[in-house]
Amino acid sequence: MDMHTQDEQHTSWAKRLGKVLVILAVFGIGMFAGSYYGVKQYVSGDNGQVEISKILDLYGKTRSEEVSFDQFWDVWNTIKEKHVDQPVNDVDLFYGAVSGLVSGLDDPYSTYFPPAEAQEFARDLAGEFEGIGAEIGVEDGQLTIIAPLPQSPAEKAGLKAGDNIFAIDGKETFDMTLEQAVLNIRGEKGTTVVLTVSQNGLSTIKDVSVVRDTITVPTVNWVMKEQHIAYLRLNYFNETTWPEFDKAVSALLDAGAKGIVFDLRSNPGGFLQTSIDVASEWVESGVIVRERFADNETNEHTSRGKHRLVGIPTVVLVDGGTASGSEIVAGAIQDYGIGTIMGQQTYGKGSVQDFQVLQDGSALKLTIAKWFTPQDRAIDGEGITPDVIIEELFTVDEETEVVTDNGLAQAIDLLTK
């Protein structure tokens, strides 16, 4: 093959390659133009202006569902390099990151505790604390008093179930976790905490000063009323509840009780096993409560014990402060039709938290299950609806300031008919 022929072939291939490149370029430009035109149409409004809401919507439709931890480390390194206050503490960043991870669950009962806070919370679990004597929770995104314990500093200061807490010692609560709020409220005996509260939003907001004390409220008390109706009050489910309740049941039966008003109003719950033991006194056999886990595995807790109150007419008094373990008891009695639930809708706290201490002394409190009644009704977020609803459980005579317990009066009336 001579040089002339080779030159002609090179020229021919060059022309072909040029045509291919032109075609690819035109095709690529066309694709880009088409995509650009389509995207512009999608994110633009009728006036041709780009709308941010449509951009966000487009991002939501096109983003990957997979998580890239490269971004986490990019942010970590950027903070370490560029934040104005240097040096940045790695330990603080780490604990803050893990706390944010758990807060992403949007579950007020799941929390990560750095070591110091974990130690304080563990003391609370053991009952080694001083404070105001009130159970608090989160309702509709707002820190709320679930129930002040009877004769507690909280009750004596005038705090009531349903009070929204907007500030603690002047510090706003809107960005606090539930546990942070508890730690801010709790403190040494004799010290004062100021809670900014309201029953109806911001229209009647007020500051309430509460002097902290050691909380030692008896969990059970009872008294015999007219026509041998026993009034039995249970304030809380803790480590002393069962022996106190056991003695009270024996005593009221020895006294000849023919009916029982079982008062669970403002009872914030407590130990699961104790609530099962209490409910079992009325439920002779069958499921008391079901725990349902993430994998749909179900753990059934069945009736046990002496069943001494089976067959005795019973009215259970409940209100918005009736929560957790006390909702288990009310739900079981209602589902088996062995008592009348009277009062107001209960709180609806029916979840189970696991508390795990980690190697560095930090801890994770994580919701691992939810509670369901014997008839498989959800307690969490729903609560127990009374058979008989009482709009005003208590009324106060303006002249004499005498308080009338409408719930107790109606319960006794029902039992003595």
PAKOLLO-580261 format. One record per residue (C-alpha): residue in one letter; x, y, z. Coordinates in Angstrom, 2 decimals, padded with zeros to 5 digits. Layout:
// residues N
> aa/x/y/z
> a/X/Y/Z $
...
//
This chain:
// residues 417
> aa/x/y/z
> m/000.00/000.00/000.00 $
> d/001.49/003.36/-001.04 $
> m/001.52/006.56/001.00 $
> h/-001.20/008.15/-001.12 $
> t/-003.65/005.35/-000.40 $
> q/-002.86/005.55/003.37 $
> d/-003.52/009.31/003.37 $
> e/-006.89/008.77/001.70 $
> q/-007.86/006.16/004.32 $
> h/-006.82/008.45/007.18 $
> t/-008.86/011.26/005.65 $
> s/-011.86/008.95/005.30 $
> w/-011.65/007.81/008.97 $
> a/-011.21/011.37/010.13 $
> k/-014.34/012.43/008.28 $
> r/-016.30/009.50/009.76 $
> l/-015.03/010.23/013.27 $
> g/-015.89/013.87/012.84 $
> k/-019.44/012.97/011.79 $
> v/-019.79/010.65/014.82 $
> l/-018.57/013.35/017.19 $
> v/-020.92/015.90/015.66 $
> i/-023.85/013.47/015.99 $
> l/-022.93/012.69/019.62 $
> a/-022.53/016.37/020.39 $
> v/-025.87/017.23/018.85 $
> f/-027.50/014.27/020.64 $
> g/-025.95/015.32/023.97 $
> i/-026.98/018.94/023.54 $
> g/-030.45/017.78/022.63 $
> m/-030.69/015.63/025.72 $
> f/-029.41/018.45/027.92 $
> a/-031.72/020.98/026.27 $
> g/-034.67/018.63/026.60 $
> s/-033.89/017.85/030.23 $
> y/-033.31/021.51/031.03 $
> y/-036.52/022.50/029.30 $
> g/-038.47/019.75/031.11 $
> v/-037.01/020.61/034.52 $
> k/-037.58/024.32/033.94 $
> q/-041.20/023.66/033.06 $
> y/-041.61/021.51/036.19 $
> v/-040.14/024.01/038.66 $
> s/-041.64/027.15/037.10 $
> g/-045.00/028.62/037.87 $
> d/-047.55/030.05/035.46 $
> n/-045.57/033.30/035.29 $
> g/-042.39/031.51/034.27 $
> q/-040.65/032.22/037.60 $
> v/-038.94/029.42/039.48 $
> e/-040.89/028.33/042.59 $
> i/-038.85/027.05/045.55 $
> s/-041.63/024.66/046.65 $
> k/-041.41/022.90/043.28 $
> i/-037.64/022.62/043.57 $
> l/-038.03/020.98/046.97 $
> d/-040.68/018.67/045.56 $
> l/-038.37/017.75/042.66 $
> y/-035.57/017.03/045.15 $
> g/-037.91/014.78/047.08 $
> k/-038.77/012.84/043.91 $
> t/-035.20/012.43/042.67 $
> r/-033.04/012.03/045.79 $
> s/-031.59/008.66/046.65 $
> e/-033.05/006.74/049.60 $
> e/-029.58/005.46/050.42 $
> v/-027.56/007.23/053.12 $
> s/-023.99/008.24/052.39 $
> f/-021.85/008.61/055.49 $
> d/-019.36/010.54/053.39 $
> q/-021.58/013.56/053.97 $
> f/-021.42/013.06/057.75 $
> w/-017.64/013.11/057.68 $
> d/-017.63/016.05/055.27 $
> v/-019.69/018.06/057.77 $
> w/-017.55/016.82/060.67 $
> n/-014.34/017.91/058.94 $
> t/-015.80/021.25/057.87 $
> i/-016.78/022.01/061.46 $
> k/-013.33/020.98/062.67 $
> e/-011.61/023.19/060.09 $
> k/-013.81/026.28/059.81 $
> h/-015.89/026.82/062.97 $
> v/-014.95/030.16/064.49 $
> d/-014.31/028.77/068.00 $
> q/-011.28/026.51/067.83 $
> p/-010.30/023.93/068.82 $
> v/-013.59/022.06/068.47 $
> n/-014.03/019.30/071.06 $
> d/-014.32/015.88/069.40 $
> v/-016.12/014.34/072.40 $
> d/-018.80/017.05/072.39 $
> l/-019.27/016.62/068.64 $
> f/-019.59/012.85/069.04 $
> y/-022.18/012.96/071.85 $
> g/-024.09/015.68/070.02 $
> a/-024.13/013.60/066.84 $
> v/-025.43/010.49/068.63 $
> s/-028.06/012.55/070.45 $
> g/-029.19/013.95/067.11 $
> l/-029.35/010.44/065.68 $
> v/-031.83/009.34/068.36 $
> s/-033.82/012.59/068.16 $
> g/-034.36/011.82/064.46 $
> l/-036.82/009.14/065.58 $
> d/-039.24/011.92/066.64 $
> d/-040.04/009.85/069.73 $
> p/-040.04/011.83/073.01 $
> y/-039.44/008.65/075.03 $
> s/-036.30/007.59/073.14 $
> t/-033.19/009.45/074.29 $
> y/-029.41/009.22/074.27 $
> f/-027.68/010.25/077.51 $
> p/-024.04/011.35/077.64 $
> p/-022.28/009.84/080.69 $
> a/-023.11/012.55/083.26 $
> e/-026.80/012.64/082.30 $
> a/-026.93/008.83/082.18 $
> q/-025.76/008.66/085.79 $
> e/-028.45/011.10/086.89 $
> f/-031.17/009.22/085.04 $
> a/-030.03/005.90/086.54 $
> r/-030.47/007.44/089.99 $
> d/-034.02/008.38/089.05 $
> l/-034.74/004.79/088.02 $
> a/-033.51/003.63/091.41 $
> g/-035.73/006.14/093.19 $
> e/-032.76/008.07/094.56 $
> f/-033.94/011.58/093.72 $
> e/-035.38/014.76/095.09 $
> g/-037.69/016.97/093.09 $
> i/-041.23/018.33/092.80 $
> g/-043.18/015.05/092.59 $
> a/-044.81/015.32/089.17 $
> e/-044.81/013.10/086.12 $
> i/-044.19/015.06/082.93 $
> g/-044.52/014.10/079.29 $
> v/-044.90/015.53/075.80 $
> e/-048.41/016.11/074.45 $
> d/-048.92/017.56/070.96 $
> g/-045.27/018.57/070.94 $
> q/-045.53/020.52/074.20 $
> l/-043.95/019.66/077.55 $
> t/-046.88/018.88/079.85 $
> i/-047.63/017.90/083.45 $
> i/-049.18/014.42/083.23 $
> a/-049.92/014.16/086.94 $
> p/-048.69/015.73/090.18 $
> l/-048.40/013.13/092.94 $
> p/-050.75/013.61/095.91 $
> q/-049.28/015.76/098.69 $
> s/-046.22/016.45/096.54 $
> p/-044.56/019.89/096.25 $
> a/-046.02/020.12/092.72 $
> e/-049.59/019.59/093.95 $
> k/-049.14/021.95/096.90 $
> a/-047.84/024.66/094.53 $
> g/-051.03/024.36/092.44 $
> l/-049.71/022.49/089.40 $
> k/-052.39/020.39/087.71 $
> a/-052.57/017.60/085.14 $
> g/-052.60/019.18/081.68 $
> d/-050.50/022.22/082.58 $
> n/-048.20/023.09/079.67 $
> i/-044.64/023.99/080.72 $
> f/-043.26/026.78/078.56 $
> a/-040.12/027.54/080.56 $
> i/-038.05/026.15/083.44 $
> d/-036.24/028.83/085.46 $
> g/-036.69/031.16/082.50 $
> k/-035.25/028.69/079.98 $
> e/-037.67/027.95/077.12 $
> t/-038.65/024.29/076.76 $
> f/-039.52/024.16/073.05 $
> d/-036.19/022.56/072.10 $
> m/-035.68/020.44/075.25 $
> t/-035.89/016.68/075.28 $
> l/-038.12/015.13/077.91 $
> e/-035.10/013.96/079.90 $
> q/-033.41/017.35/079.73 $
> a/-036.57/018.89/081.16 $
> v/-036.65/016.32/083.98 $
> l/-033.02/017.04/084.86 $
> n/-033.70/020.80/084.88 $
> i/-036.74/020.40/087.14 $
> r/-035.10/017.94/089.52 $
> g/-032.75/019.28/092.17 $
> e/-031.71/019.28/095.80 $
> k/-034.26/019.38/098.59 $
> g/-035.01/022.93/099.70 $
> t/-034.11/024.60/096.41 $
> t/-036.71/026.30/094.23 $
> v/-037.58/025.80/090.58 $
> v/-039.83/028.25/088.70 $
> l/-042.08/026.74/086.04 $
> t/-043.82/028.97/083.50 $
> v/-047.11/027.18/082.86 $
> s/-050.58/027.54/081.37 $
> q/-053.71/025.41/081.04 $
> n/-054.88/027.05/077.80 $
> g/-052.00/028.18/075.67 $
> l/-050.38/031.56/076.18 $
> s/-053.50/033.49/077.26 $
> t/-053.17/032.76/081.01 $
> i/-049.48/032.03/081.35 $
> k/-048.02/032.30/084.86 $
> d/-044.91/031.48/086.90 $
> v/-045.24/028.83/089.59 $
> s/-042.47/028.48/092.18 $
> v/-042.01/024.97/093.57 $
> v/-039.72/024.10/096.48 $
> r/-038.11/020.73/095.83 $
> d/-038.34/018.01/098.45 $
> t/-037.77/014.30/098.97 $
> i/-040.71/012.50/097.38 $
> t/-042.10/009.91/099.80 $
> v/-045.79/009.62/099.02 $
> p/-047.59/006.41/100.09 $
> t/-048.76/004.72/096.91 $
> v/-051.95/003.15/098.30 $
> n/-054.65/004.29/100.70 $
> w/-058.25/003.25/101.27 $
> v/-061.32/004.08/103.36 $
> m/-064.76/002.50/103.77 $
> k/-067.64/004.66/102.56 $
> e/-071.40/004.26/102.95 $
> q/-073.13/000.95/102.29 $
> h/-069.81/-000.92/102.50 $
> i/-068.33/000.72/099.42 $
> a/-064.54/000.80/099.70 $
> y/-062.71/003.75/098.21 $
> l/-059.29/002.47/097.11 $
> r/-056.75/005.00/095.84 $
> l/-053.54/004.02/093.98 $
> n/-051.14/006.90/093.33 $
> y/-048.23/005.23/091.57 $
> f/-046.77/001.85/090.61 $
> n/-043.35/001.61/092.28 $
> e/-041.34/-000.83/094.37 $
> t/-043.58/-000.38/097.46 $
> t/-046.93/-000.48/095.64 $
> w/-047.56/-004.21/095.65 $
> p/-047.02/-004.90/099.38 $
> e/-049.14/-001.83/100.22 $
> f/-051.87/-002.85/097.76 $
> d/-051.82/-006.45/099.00 $
> k/-052.43/-005.31/102.59 $
> a/-055.16/-002.87/101.54 $
> v/-057.07/-005.55/099.60 $
> s/-056.94/-007.95/102.55 $
> a/-058.09/-005.19/104.92 $
> l/-061.04/-003.99/102.83 $
> l/-062.23/-007.56/102.30 $
> d/-062.00/-008.26/106.04 $
> a/-064.07/-005.11/106.58 $
> g/-066.83/-006.54/104.38 $
> a/-066.52/-004.43/101.22 $
> k/-069.41/-005.06/098.83 $
> g/-068.21/-002.70/096.12 $
> i/-065.02/-000.82/095.21 $
> v/-064.30/002.61/093.81 $
> f/-060.77/002.20/092.43 $
> d/-059.24/005.64/091.91 $
> l/-056.51/005.80/089.25 $
> r/-056.90/009.51/088.51 $
> s/-053.57/011.29/088.01 $
> n/-051.74/007.96/088.36 $
> p/-048.78/008.25/085.94 $
> g/-047.96/004.54/086.01 $
> g/-044.62/002.98/086.86 $
> f/-043.58/-000.67/087.09 $
> l/-045.14/-002.94/084.46 $
> q/-045.07/-006.08/086.62 $
> t/-046.87/-004.30/089.47 $
> s/-049.64/-003.11/087.16 $
> i/-050.09/-006.71/085.96 $
> d/-050.32/-007.94/089.57 $
> v/-052.90/-005.27/090.43 $
> a/-055.09/-005.96/087.38 $
> s/-054.91/-009.70/088.11 $
> e/-056.86/-009.20/091.34 $
> w/-059.93/-008.50/089.17 $
> v/-059.06/-010.67/086.13 $
> e/-059.24/-014.35/087.01 $
> s/-057.59/-015.62/083.82 $
> g/-056.45/-014.43/080.41 $
> v/-054.23/-011.73/078.96 $
> i/-053.68/-008.53/080.95 $
> v/-051.57/-006.69/078.36 $
> r/-049.72/-007.42/075.12 $
> e/-046.31/-006.02/074.20 $
> r/-045.73/-005.74/070.46 $
> f/-042.16/-005.31/069.16 $
> a/-040.64/-004.02/065.91 $
> d/-040.68/-007.45/064.24 $
> n/-044.37/-007.90/065.21 $
> e/-043.35/-010.42/067.85 $
> t/-045.88/-010.27/070.68 $
> n/-045.30/-010.94/074.35 $
> e/-048.49/-011.69/076.30 $
> h/-048.63/-011.03/080.04 $
> t/-051.37/-013.15/081.61 $
> s/-053.25/-012.99/084.89 $
> r/-051.57/-014.34/088.01 $
> g/-051.89/-014.21/091.78 $
> k/-054.86/-014.58/094.15 $
> h/-057.70/-012.91/092.15 $
> r/-059.35/-011.76/095.42 $
> l/-061.50/-009.02/093.85 $
> v/-063.13/-011.18/091.17 $
> g/-066.89/-010.66/091.18 $
> i/-066.90/-007.54/093.37 $
> p/-068.69/-004.64/091.62 $
> t/-066.05/-002.05/090.74 $
> v/-065.90/001.46/089.28 $
> v/-062.50/002.68/088.08 $
> l/-061.99/006.45/088.12 $
> v/-059.65/007.85/085.42 $
> d/-058.67/011.21/083.95 $
> g/-056.14/012.82/081.63 $
> g/-053.38/012.11/084.13 $
> t/-054.07/008.37/084.12 $
> a/-051.14/006.97/082.15 $
> s/-048.95/003.97/081.38 $
> g/-049.39/001.18/083.97 $
> s/-052.68/002.58/085.22 $
> e/-054.01/002.50/081.63 $
> i/-053.05/-001.20/081.47 $
> v/-055.21/-001.88/084.55 $
> a/-058.16/000.21/083.32 $
> g/-057.96/-001.30/079.82 $
> a/-057.98/-004.89/081.13 $
> i/-060.92/-004.29/083.46 $
> q/-062.84/-002.62/080.64 $
> d/-062.09/-005.29/078.03 $
> y/-063.29/-008.12/080.29 $
> g/-066.40/-006.18/081.29 $
> i/-065.73/-006.67/084.99 $
> g/-065.93/-003.03/086.00 $
> t/-067.12/000.38/084.84 $
> i/-064.53/002.95/083.73 $
> m/-065.68/006.43/084.71 $
> g/-064.18/009.90/084.28 $
> q/-062.22/011.40/081.38 $
> q/-060.08/010.17/078.49 $
> t/-056.74/008.84/079.74 $
> y/-053.33/010.10/078.64 $
> g/-052.34/007.42/076.12 $
> k/-048.78/006.50/077.12 $
> g/-048.49/002.86/076.09 $
> s/-044.89/002.25/075.06 $
> v/-042.01/000.26/076.52 $
> q/-038.52/001.71/076.89 $
> d/-035.31/-000.30/077.19 $
> f/-032.49/001.39/079.14 $
> q/-029.02/000.25/078.03 $
> v/-025.78/001.53/079.59 $
> l/-022.98/001.72/077.00 $
> q/-019.24/001.11/077.45 $
> d/-018.27/004.75/077.97 $
> g/-020.93/005.31/080.65 $
> s/-023.41/006.90/078.28 $
> a/-026.82/005.28/077.87 $
> l/-029.60/004.74/075.36 $
> k/-033.26/004.73/076.34 $
> l/-035.13/003.37/073.34 $
> t/-038.78/002.57/072.72 $
> i/-038.81/-001.12/071.81 $
> a/-042.48/-002.09/072.10 $
> k/-046.03/-000.78/072.47 $
> w/-048.82/-001.95/074.74 $
> f/-052.20/-003.29/073.67 $
> t/-055.21/-004.23/075.79 $
> p/-056.57/-007.81/075.93 $
> q/-058.87/-007.00/072.99 $
> d/-055.83/-005.69/071.07 $
> r/-056.66/-001.99/071.41 $
> a/-053.65/000.32/071.19 $
> i/-052.96/002.28/074.36 $
> d/-050.17/004.49/073.02 $
> g/-051.49/007.69/071.52 $
> e/-055.09/006.54/072.07 $
> g/-055.68/006.08/075.78 $
> i/-058.74/004.52/077.38 $
> t/-062.18/006.03/076.74 $
> p/-064.39/005.82/079.85 $
> d/-067.71/003.97/079.77 $
> v/-069.17/006.94/081.64 $
> i/-067.72/010.38/080.87 $
> i/-067.75/013.07/083.57 $
> e/-067.05/016.54/082.23 $
> e/-066.16/018.04/085.64 $
> l/-064.57/015.61/088.06 $
> f/-064.29/018.25/090.78 $
> t/-066.29/021.39/091.50 $
> v/-065.58/024.14/094.04 $
> d/-068.26/026.11/095.88 $
> e/-067.27/029.77/095.41 $
> e/-068.66/030.84/098.80 $
> t/-067.43/028.02/101.03 $
> e/-064.50/026.85/098.85 $
> v/-065.61/023.29/099.56 $
> v/-064.41/020.86/096.89 $
> t/-066.88/018.23/095.68 $
> d/-065.49/015.05/094.15 $
> n/-068.07/014.43/091.43 $
> g/-066.28/011.31/090.25 $
> l/-066.41/009.64/093.65 $
> a/-070.02/010.68/094.19 $
> q/-071.19/009.28/090.84 $
> a/-069.19/006.09/091.33 $
> i/-070.77/005.43/094.73 $
> d/-074.20/006.26/093.30 $
> l/-073.71/003.70/090.52 $
> l/-072.56/001.00/092.94 $
> t/-075.41/001.51/095.40 $
> k/-078.28/001.49/092.90 $
//
